[in-house]
Amino acid sequence: MKSAIVLAAGKGTRMKSQLGKVMHCVADKPMIGHIVTALKQAGVSRIVVIVGHDAQSVKAYLGDEVSYALQEPQLGTGHAVMQAQELADLGGDTIVLNGDGPCIQKETIEQAFAANETHALTVLSAVLDQGLHYGRIVRDEQGHVKKIVEAKDCTPSELEIKEINTGLFVFKNKELFAGLKEIRNDNAQKEYYLTDLVEIFNRNGWSTNAMIVKDHEETMGVNDRLDLAKAEAWMRKHINERHMREGVTLIDPDHTYIGADVTIKADTIIYPNVVIQGNTNIGSHVQILPNSFLRDAIIGDDVVIDSSKIVDSQVDAHTTVGPMSHLRGHTHIHEHCRIGNFVEFKNSDFGEGSKCAHLTYIGDSDFGKQINVGCGVVTVNYDGKHKFRTTVKDGAFIGSNCNLIAPVTIGENALLAAGSTITDSVADGDMGIARNRQMNKEGLGTKYKQK
């Protein structure tokens, strides 16, 4: 059985934020969310998150995906792990991770469990040219991990060691909770350190091991906004490279921003300065042109999106959107449609083959198939207190600058004359016209100019 303990109780003072540190976002997702996702992908069946500061936000975000243990007061990493007593009677292995390390990947977690198969403890380590402030991994002559020494406590020879502690560990569960009983807090900070378990395990004859992580930045911790930006850059590069390996073309990966949960099919082309977030699913042979923004969008095959914003909406195959269109609020654009310049849709359904080319607002509406919507059309859906729906049936033609005062229904193959304000329904095949007759005043134009 694979279990995990995620340490997420810290405030993160250097973030200078009221928001708990692990709830700050990297690649459009709270750091704690990346870690839980990676654990689940690696087959971890039991996850305990140790909470403290801003526990409500963590619980509200993760919900019942995990279980929780409160660390109060916060007396060190060893003390934090002690709070996960619900795992004490389980078999198998437990991985301990820091909640501010969002870049850890499922493959590394899988490798860490594999490395611990014949050991009681595996420390995840990294090799750096300069160990700096990190704890050093001290091995014996046979290469076994002897102890971890914090940088401030290192001898000159220990400071020369390039292998450092990343703060991630895998334990045999039985030995973990037995060893925790032996940790003492007889140090300057009066805290219980998880790293003390290395010496405790060795003293008890329990095998210790270290697995070197190839990319040490994958195990980086985020302590301030500078670290947050570094993690964002690492994650964006990792996400973009994965999509490119799967057949997606990114014209300029350094200026393309794709969230961790986005899916994109092969042969799609994404231009610079595009932001794609949330649970967005993009089909194949899609072109997303510069300065587009998508969030929680479903995009079909062979769609072109030009400098437009699509949020909580769906665009079906062979449709063009933009430039400068805005689809939001559960809008559904069907196949072979054209949504053109400066058009906004909200909470509306737009049928197959229909066209809305420019300067139009469609809200709370149901449009059928093969409808043409002229320039400057507005569905007037709000009376100041309530919103109402507009229905336009197949084949209708809506002339330019028409106002459709909801609730109203426009029938099949009906025609609305340009400039009309439609307050009553129009039957199938009829023409609706609602405007004053034109009057021409002889010579008034010349008199006006002469003034």
N, C-alpha and C positions, 0 to 999 in steps of 0.2 A: 504494500500500500504506500502511495506517495502522499505526503502531507506537506503543508507549508505554513510558516509563520512570517507575517509581514509586519515589520516595525514601523508604525505610522502614528506614534503618539506625540512626536515633537512639534513644537511651535514653529521652529524655523525663524528665529529672531532676525537673522541677517536678510531674510526676504523683505523685512519691513512691511508686513502686510497683516491685516486682520484675518485673512484667509489662511487656513491650515496649509503647511508647506506641501503636503502630498496632494492637495487639491489644485495646485497650480498646473496649468495645461502645457503640454508638449505635443506638437503635431495634433492639435485640436482635441486633446483628450487629457483629463487629469492624470498626473503621474501614477497614482495608485491604480488607475484603470488599465494602464499599459501593463503593469506588473501582474494584475489578476488575469488579464487576457493571456499573457505569456504562460502563466502557470497552468491555466486550463488547457491551453493548446499542447502543453507538455504532458498532459495526463494526470495532473495533480487533482486528487478527488476531495481533499479536505483542506480548506484554507482558513486560518485564523488571523484576523487583522487586529493588531494591538493598537488601540486608540487612546487618545488623551485629549490634547488641544483640538478644538473644533471637531470633536467626535460626531456631532450631529450632521455636519456636512458630509463626512465620509460615509456614514450610515445611510444618509438620504441618497447618495450617489450609487453606492454598491448594492443597497437593498439586501435581499436575502441570498445573494450570490455567495456570500461568505458568512462565517460566524465572527463574533467580536469578543475581545477581552479588554477591560479597562486597566490602564497603567496609571495609577494615581496614589502616591506621588511617583515621579519618574526618577528612578534611581539607577540608571544605566541600562546597557543592552542586555546584560544577563538577567537583570530584574524584569525587563520587558518580556523576555522569553518565558520566565517563570509564570507569567500570567496565563499562558496557554495550557492550563492544566487539563483541559478537556482532551488533549492529545496524549496525556501521560500513559494511558493504558492501551494505546494503539501499537501495533507492530509496524514494521517497515521503516522507511526513511522519512526524515523531515528536513526540508530546506528552509533556511532562515535568510530573508532578504530585507533590505532597507527600503522603506516606502518612497524614498526620494531618489531611487535609482531606476528611472523609467526606461532606459535603453536596453535592459536585459532581454535577450531573445529566447524563444522556446528551445531552440537547438542547444544553446548553452546550458539551459536548465536540464535538458535531457542528458547531455554529456556529464553534468555534475552528478546526477543520480547514478549513471553508469559507472563513473569513477569511484563511487562509494560502495559498490557492490561487495567488495572484500575488505572494507574498512569500517571503522566505527565513526570516523570523522574525516571529512574532506573539506579543506579550506580552498576557496577559489582565490587564486593569486594572479598577479600580473607582473611582467618584467618591464621596468622603466630604466632609462639611462640615468635619471636622477630620482631617487626615492622620495626626496623632499620630506613632507610631514607624515608620510604613510608609515604604518607599522611594518617591520621587516620580518620575513619568514626565515627563521633560523632552522637549518636542517642538520642532522647528524652525518657521520661519515657514510652511512648507507643511503642517504638521501631522504630519510624519513623526517617528517616535520617534528622538530623538537619543541619549539615555542614560537610565539609571536611577541616581538618586543616593540613597544611604541617608540616613535622616533625620538621623543624627548628623553627616553630612558636608554637609548642605544649607546654602546661603547663605540669608539672611533672605528673599530674593525666592523662592527655590525652596521654602521652607517654606510659602509661600502657595499652592502648587500643590495642587489638590484631587484630582487623578488619581493614584492610588497603584498600586504593583505588588502583585499578588496572589500572586506566586511561581509562577504557572503559565505555561508557554511552549509554543508549537508551532514546530518547526523543519523546514526542508527537511533531510533526513537527511544528505546529502552535505556541506552547508555546516556542519551541527552538528559533525560530527567533524573537519572541517578547522579550524573555529574553536576547538575545544577544545585543539588543539595550541598555540594562541597565548596561552592564559590563563596568567597569572603569579600567584604568591602573594606578591608584594612588598607586603604589608600587615601591620598590627600582629598580626593573628591567624595569619599565615602559612598562609592557606587560599586555596583556589581557588573564586572566586565565579562562579556561573552568570550573574549579572547583567552581568558584564564582557563577555559575548558581544554585547551590544547595540552597544557602541562598536567591538568587533572587527568585527562584521558591517558597520557603517557605514564603517569604514576600508577594508574590502575591496570596498565598493560593492554589498553584498548588501542587498536591500530589507528594511527593518524596518517593523513595523506594530504597532498596539495595538488590541485589541478590548475595549470596555467591557462588563463583565458587569452586567446590570441589577440583580440583587439581590446586593449585595456580601457578604451573610452566607453565600451559597452557597459562597464561596471561603474561608470562615474556617478558620484552623488551630486545632488543639486543643493547647494547651500545658500546661494544668493541669485540675483537676477542675471549676473554674468554667467554663472553655471547654467541657468535656465536657457539662456541663448545658445550656449554650447551644446546642450542636450537637444535643443530644437534643430540645430544645424545637423547634428549627427543623425537624428531620427529622420529628418527630411531627406538627407542623402540616401539613407538605407531604404526608405519607402520608395523613392524615385527609382533607385537602381533595381529594386524588385519588379516594379512595373515595366521597366525597359527590358529586363530579361524575359518578361512574359509577353513581349511583342508590342508594347505601347511606345510610340514615338513622343519624346519630350524634346521640343526644339531647343529649349534652354533650361536644363534641370535645375540650375542654380536659382532660377527665378520662377519656379513652378512649385506650388504649395498644396500638397495632397495629404489629407488626413489619414490616420492609421486604419480606419475601418472602411475606406473607399475601395470599391472593386471596379476594375476597368478591363474590358476585353481587348484582344489583340487587334492591331491595325488601326487603333484610334490614334489621332494626332492631337497633341496639346501644345499650344503656343505659350510664349512667355507671359508672366503676370496673370496667370490663372490660379484661382483659389478654389479647391474642392474639399468640402468638409462633410462631417457626419456620416450617416449610412447612405451614401450616394452610390448608385450602381449605374455604370456607363457601358453601353453595348459596344459592338465592333464597328469599325469604319466611321467613327464619329470624329468630327473636327470641332475643337473648342478653340476659338480665336482669342487674341489677347484681351485682357481686362474683363474676363468673365468670372462670375462667382456662382458656385453651386453648393447647396447644402441640403442634405436629405432629399436628393432628387433621383428620379429614375429616368434614364435616357435610353431610348431604343437605338437600334442600328441605323447607320447612315444619316444621322442627324448632324446639322451644322448649327453651332451656337456662336453668335458673333457679339462680343462685348455686352453680354447680358447677364441678368441675375435670375436664378431659378432656385426657389426655396420651397421645400415641402410640396413638390409638384412632380408631374410625370409628363414626359414628352415622348410620343411614340415614333416609330421608324419613319425615315424619309421626310422629315419635317425640318424646316429652317426657322431659326429664332434669332431675331435681332437685325441690325445692331440696336443696342440700347433698349431692349425689352425687359420686362420684369414680370415673372410668373411666380405667384406665391399662394399660400393658403389653400393647399389641396386642389390646385388646378390640374386638369388633365387635358392635354392637347393630343389629339389622335393622329393617325398616320396621314402623310402627304398633305400636311397643313403648312401654311406660311404665316408666321407671326413676325411683323416687320418693325420698322423704326419707331421707337418711343411708344410702344404698346404695353399696357399693363393689364394682366389678368389676375383676378383674385377669386378663389373658391368657385371656379367655373369649369364647365365641360365643353370642349370645342370639338365638333365632330369631324370625321374623316373628310379630307379634301377641302376644308373650309379655309378662307383666307381673311386675314386682318392685317393690312399692309402698313398702317402708320397712324400715329397720333390718336390713340383710342384707349378708352378704359372700359373693360368688361368685368363686372363684379357680380357675384352671386347669380350666375346665369347658366342656362343649358342651351347650347347651340347644336343644331343637327349637322347633317352632312352637306357638302357642296354649297356652303353659304358664303357670300361675299359681303364683307363689312367695310364700308367706305371710311375715308379719312375723318377723324374728329368725332366719331360716334361715342356716346356715353350711355351706359346703362345706369340709370339713376336709381340706386338700390336702397337709399337711406333717407328716411323722412325726419331724422333728428332723434328718434326714439327706437325705431324698429328697422330691420333690414328685410327686403323682399326680393324674390327671385324673378328673373326674366326668362322666358322660354321663346326660342326662335327655332322653327322647324325646318326640315330639309329644303334646300334649294332657294331659300329666301335671299333677297337682295336688299341690303340696308344702305341707303344712300348716305353721302357725306353729311357730317354735322347733324345727324339725327340724335335726339334724346329719347330714350325709351324709359318711361316712368313706370317702374315696377310697383305692383305685380302686373305684368302684361304678357300676352302671348301673340307671337307673330306666326301665321300659318305657313303651310308648305307653299313654296313658289310665290310667296307674297312679295310685294315691292313697297319699300318706304321711300317716299320722295325726299331728296336732299333738303336739309334744313328743317325737317319736321320735328315737332315735339309730340311724341305718341303717348297718349294717356289711356287709350282704349285698345283692346285686342283687335287684330286684323285677321280676317278669315283666310282660309287657303285660297291662293290665287288672286287675292284682292290687292289693291293698291291703297296704302295709307298716306295721306297728305294732310299736314296740319301746320299751316303758316298763313299769314295775311297776304292778300293779293298785292302785287306790286303796283305802286302808283308813281308816275313820272311827272315832275313839275317842270313845265317848259321854261327854259332860260335861267333856272335857279342856279345851275352850275356856274354859268358865266358870271352872274352877279356875285356869287360867293368868292370867286377868284379875284374879282375887281376890288373887293374889300381889302 
